[in-house]
Amino acid sequence: MEFENHNIKCKTFWDVERVIKNAEAKIKEPRNAAERRYYAQDVLLESRTLLSCPDYNARNSDCVSCRSFAHRYTQEYKYLAKTERKKVAKRY
């Protein structure tokens, strides 16, 4: 997701968003499933940082937008972060 067009005035949001963008770039590179899962887990950790922000104010539109974006990141990457490699059963 891209947020450059949004005018959120929060250093925490932009710091976390930069880390998330880097992880998203790694996810899009041709990698194995374990590496993609690793970077998806990074996205989830960073989105939790936003969701648990101690400065959150429900009356501040920047905070409301930030929380909305964090929820969208969580929805987008939660399944990739939890996927596991399929195990192939041994045949004797």
Residue frames as a rotation matrix with the C-alpha (Angstrom) as fourth column:
MET 1
0.581 0.814 0.000 0.00
0.814 -0.581 0.000 0.00
0.000 0.000 -1.000 0.00
GLU 2
-0.472 -0.731 0.493 1.17
0.731 -0.637 -0.244 3.48
0.493 0.245 0.835 -0.73
PHE 3
0.385 0.613 -0.690 0.62
0.904 -0.402 0.148 6.43
-0.186 -0.680 -0.709 1.57
GLU 4
-0.654 -0.756 0.018 2.65
0.744 -0.639 0.194 9.21
-0.135 0.141 0.981 -0.04
ASN 5
-0.514 0.524 0.680 -0.54
0.267 -0.655 0.707 11.06
0.815 0.545 0.196 -0.99
HIS 6
0.558 0.702 -0.443 -1.77
0.637 -0.020 0.770 11.17
0.532 -0.712 -0.458 2.59
ASN 7
-0.017 -0.527 0.849 -0.88
-0.179 -0.834 -0.522 14.06
0.984 -0.161 -0.080 4.83
ILE 8
0.804 0.233 -0.547 -0.55
0.439 0.388 0.810 12.25
0.401 -0.892 0.209 8.12
LYS 9
0.257 -0.693 0.673 1.51
-0.492 -0.693 -0.526 14.37
0.832 -0.196 -0.519 10.43
CYS 10
0.858 -0.012 0.514 3.09
-0.459 0.433 0.776 11.75
-0.232 -0.901 0.366 12.65
LYS 11
-0.032 -0.973 -0.230 6.74
-0.994 0.056 -0.097 10.73
0.107 0.225 -0.968 12.82
THR 12
-0.382 -0.073 0.921 5.86
-0.457 0.882 -0.119 7.30
-0.803 -0.466 -0.370 14.21
PHE 13
0.653 0.705 0.277 3.58
-0.064 0.416 -0.907 6.55
-0.755 0.574 0.316 11.27
TRP 14
0.797 -0.342 -0.498 6.17
-0.587 -0.241 -0.773 7.54
0.144 0.908 -0.393 8.68
ASP 15
-0.280 -0.915 0.291 8.98
-0.950 0.308 0.053 5.63
-0.138 -0.261 -0.955 10.43
VAL 16
-0.228 0.290 0.930 6.88
-0.185 0.924 -0.333 2.47
-0.956 -0.248 -0.157 10.60
GLU 17
0.795 0.598 -0.099 5.55
-0.176 0.071 -0.982 2.96
-0.580 0.798 0.162 7.08
ARG 18
0.310 -0.782 -0.541 9.11
-0.944 -0.184 -0.274 3.10
0.115 0.595 -0.795 5.74
VAL 19
-0.612 -0.515 0.600 9.95
-0.635 0.773 0.015 -0.23
-0.471 -0.371 -0.800 7.41
ILE 20
0.152 0.772 0.617 6.73
-0.004 0.625 -0.781 -1.76
-0.988 0.116 0.098 6.07
LYS 21
0.794 0.119 -0.596 7.50
-0.555 -0.258 -0.791 -0.56
-0.248 0.959 -0.139 2.54
ASN 22
-0.228 -0.950 -0.214 10.92
-0.973 0.232 0.007 -2.19
0.043 0.209 -0.977 2.72
ALA 23
-0.573 0.085 0.815 9.38
-0.267 0.921 -0.283 -5.46
-0.775 -0.380 -0.505 3.89
GLU 24
0.554 0.829 0.074 6.76
-0.129 0.173 -0.976 -5.29
-0.823 0.531 0.203 1.13
ALA 25
0.446 -0.479 -0.756 9.51
-0.895 -0.217 -0.390 -4.84
0.023 0.850 -0.526 -1.45
LYS 26
-0.654 -0.712 0.256 11.23
-0.731 0.681 0.028 -7.96
-0.194 -0.169 -0.966 -0.10
ILE 27
-0.152 0.697 0.701 7.96
-0.101 0.694 -0.712 -9.91
-0.983 -0.179 -0.035 -0.24
LYS 28
0.758 0.525 -0.388 7.51
-0.374 -0.138 -0.917 -9.00
-0.535 0.840 0.092 -3.92
GLU 29
-0.125 -0.867 -0.483 11.01
-0.991 0.087 0.099 -10.22
-0.044 0.491 -0.870 -4.84
PRO 30
0.523 0.275 -0.807 11.26
-0.424 0.905 0.033 -13.80
0.739 0.325 0.590 -6.01
ARG 31
-0.505 -0.619 0.602 11.98
-0.834 0.169 -0.526 -15.62
0.224 -0.767 -0.601 -2.77
ASN 32
-0.708 0.264 -0.655 11.07
0.244 0.962 0.125 -18.84
0.663 -0.071 -0.745 -1.12
ALA 33
0.271 0.963 0.000 7.97
0.274 -0.077 0.959 -19.15
0.923 -0.260 -0.285 1.05
ALA 34
0.291 -0.211 -0.933 9.88
0.954 0.132 0.268 -18.99
0.067 -0.969 0.239 4.33
GLU 35
-0.775 -0.624 -0.102 11.47
0.626 -0.780 0.021 -15.66
-0.093 -0.047 0.995 3.44
ARG 36
-0.524 0.669 0.527 8.17
0.029 -0.604 0.796 -14.19
0.851 0.433 0.297 2.28
ARG 37
0.463 0.688 -0.559 6.55
0.567 0.255 0.783 -15.36
0.682 -0.679 -0.272 5.51
TYR 38
-0.190 -0.656 -0.731 9.38
0.976 -0.210 -0.065 -13.77
-0.111 -0.725 0.680 7.51
TYR 39
-0.956 -0.199 0.217 8.84
0.243 -0.950 0.198 -10.37
0.167 0.242 0.956 5.87
ALA 40
-0.114 0.980 0.161 5.06
0.086 -0.152 0.985 -10.66
0.990 0.126 -0.067 6.20
GLN 41
0.365 0.174 -0.915 5.57
0.882 0.251 0.400 -11.20
0.299 -0.952 -0.062 9.91
ASP 42
-0.716 -0.644 -0.269 7.66
0.686 -0.720 -0.104 -8.01
-0.127 -0.259 0.957 9.96
VAL 43
-0.659 0.555 0.507 4.73
-0.033 -0.696 0.718 -6.15
0.751 0.456 0.477 8.41
LEU 44
0.346 0.845 -0.408 2.42
0.405 0.258 0.877 -7.52
0.846 -0.469 -0.253 11.10
LEU 45
-0.032 -0.439 -0.898 4.80
0.999 -0.048 -0.012 -6.51
-0.038 -0.897 0.440 13.88
GLU 46
-0.931 -0.356 0.082 5.07
0.363 -0.926 0.105 -3.01
0.038 0.127 0.991 12.51
SER 47
-0.336 0.882 0.330 1.32
-0.026 -0.359 0.933 -2.68
0.941 0.305 0.144 12.06
ARG 48
0.381 0.423 -0.822 0.88
0.782 0.327 0.530 -3.75
0.493 -0.845 -0.207 15.70
THR 49
-0.618 -0.651 -0.441 3.22
0.778 -0.588 -0.221 -0.91
-0.115 -0.480 0.870 16.63
LEU 50
-0.848 0.361 0.389 0.79
-0.127 -0.849 0.513 1.49
0.515 0.385 0.766 15.00
LEU 51
0.069 0.965 -0.252 -2.26
0.121 0.243 0.962 -0.19
0.990 -0.097 -0.101 16.52
SER 52
0.433 0.052 -0.900 -0.79
0.867 0.249 0.432 0.02
0.246 -0.967 0.063 20.01
CYS 53
-0.342 -0.595 0.727 0.44
0.425 -0.788 -0.445 3.60
0.838 0.157 0.523 19.74
PRO 54
-0.351 0.178 -0.919 0.37
0.928 -0.066 -0.367 5.24
-0.126 -0.982 -0.142 23.18
ASP 55
-0.860 -0.021 -0.511 -0.34
0.025 -1.000 0.000 8.62
-0.510 -0.013 0.860 21.57
TYR 56
-0.703 0.633 0.324 -3.52
0.587 0.259 0.767 7.45
0.402 0.729 -0.553 19.82
ASN 57
-0.741 0.552 -0.382 -6.33
-0.119 -0.668 -0.735 10.00
-0.661 -0.499 0.560 19.97
ALA 58
-0.388 0.674 0.629 -9.69
0.825 0.557 -0.089 8.99
-0.410 0.484 -0.773 18.49
ARG 59
0.618 0.640 -0.456 -10.49
0.412 -0.758 -0.505 12.66
-0.669 0.124 -0.733 17.86
ASN 60
-0.084 -0.743 -0.664 -7.40
-0.506 -0.542 0.671 13.19
-0.858 0.392 -0.331 15.72
SER 61
0.823 0.483 -0.300 -8.00
-0.478 0.302 -0.825 12.44
-0.308 0.822 0.479 12.03
ASP 62
0.045 -0.884 -0.466 -4.33
-0.887 0.179 -0.426 11.51
0.460 0.432 -0.775 11.54
CYS 63
-0.667 -0.270 0.695 -4.60
-0.651 0.664 -0.367 8.88
-0.362 -0.698 -0.618 14.26
VAL 64
0.298 0.865 0.404 -7.83
-0.380 0.496 -0.781 7.51
-0.876 0.079 0.476 12.83
SER 65
0.742 -0.084 -0.665 -6.26
-0.658 0.091 -0.747 7.27
0.123 0.992 0.012 9.35
CYS 66
-0.338 -0.941 -0.015 -3.11
-0.892 0.325 -0.314 5.67
0.300 -0.092 -0.949 10.71
ARG 67
-0.460 0.223 0.860 -5.11
-0.502 0.733 -0.459 3.05
-0.733 -0.642 -0.225 12.58
SER 68
0.669 0.737 -0.094 -7.14
-0.447 0.298 -0.844 2.36
-0.593 0.607 0.529 9.45
PHE 69
0.402 -0.619 -0.675 -3.97
-0.798 0.124 -0.589 1.77
0.449 0.776 -0.444 7.44
ALA 70
-0.603 -0.645 0.469 -2.57
-0.796 0.524 -0.302 -0.49
-0.051 -0.556 -0.830 10.17
HIS 71
0.039 0.708 0.705 -5.74
-0.392 0.660 -0.641 -2.60
-0.919 -0.251 0.303 10.06
ARG 72
0.826 0.254 -0.503 -5.45
-0.547 0.149 -0.823 -2.85
-0.134 0.956 0.262 6.28
TYR 73
-0.134 -0.943 -0.305 -1.84
-0.890 0.250 -0.382 -4.03
0.436 0.220 -0.872 6.56
THR 74
-0.556 -0.036 0.831 -2.90
-0.627 0.674 -0.390 -6.63
-0.546 -0.738 -0.397 9.12
GLN 75
0.489 0.829 0.273 -5.68
-0.353 0.474 -0.807 -7.90
-0.798 0.298 0.524 6.87
GLU 76
0.705 -0.213 -0.676 -3.43
-0.691 0.004 -0.722 -8.02
0.157 0.977 -0.144 3.83
TYR 77
-0.114 -0.934 -0.340 -0.51
-0.718 0.314 -0.621 -9.89
0.686 0.174 -0.706 5.41
LYS 78
0.020 0.100 0.995 -1.93
-0.941 0.339 -0.015 -12.03
-0.338 -0.936 0.101 8.21
TYR 79
0.898 0.364 0.247 -2.49
-0.270 0.899 -0.344 -15.08
-0.348 0.242 0.906 6.02
LEU 80
0.620 -0.749 -0.235 0.91
-0.170 0.164 -0.972 -14.89
0.766 0.642 -0.026 4.33
ALA 81
-0.151 -0.703 0.695 2.57
-0.875 -0.233 -0.425 -14.57
0.461 -0.672 -0.580 7.73
LYS 82
0.094 0.285 0.954 0.82
-0.816 0.570 -0.090 -17.70
-0.570 -0.770 0.287 8.99
THR 83
0.810 0.244 -0.533 1.22
-0.543 0.655 -0.526 -19.95
0.221 0.715 0.663 5.96
GLU 84
0.160 -0.758 0.632 3.42
-0.559 0.458 0.691 -22.92
-0.813 -0.464 -0.350 6.41
ARG 85
-0.509 -0.414 -0.754 5.22
-0.856 0.334 0.394 -25.08
0.089 0.846 -0.525 3.94
LYS 86
0.675 0.734 -0.081 3.23
-0.732 0.679 0.050 -28.09
0.092 0.026 0.995 2.99
LYS 87
-0.279 -0.744 0.607 4.85
-0.738 0.571 0.360 -31.24
-0.614 -0.347 -0.709 4.19
VAL 88
0.065 0.210 -0.975 5.13
-0.859 0.509 0.052 -34.02
0.508 0.834 0.214 1.69
ALA 89
0.630 0.230 0.742 4.18
-0.632 0.707 0.317 -37.39
-0.451 -0.669 0.590 3.09
LYS 90
-0.520 -0.846 -0.117 6.80
-0.806 0.440 0.397 -40.07
-0.285 0.300 -0.910 2.66
ARG 91
0.690 0.674 -0.263 5.75
-0.724 0.651 -0.229 -43.03
0.017 0.349 0.937 0.62
TYR 92
-0.188 -0.761 0.621 7.39
-0.690 0.553 0.468 -46.35
-0.699 -0.341 -0.628 1.35
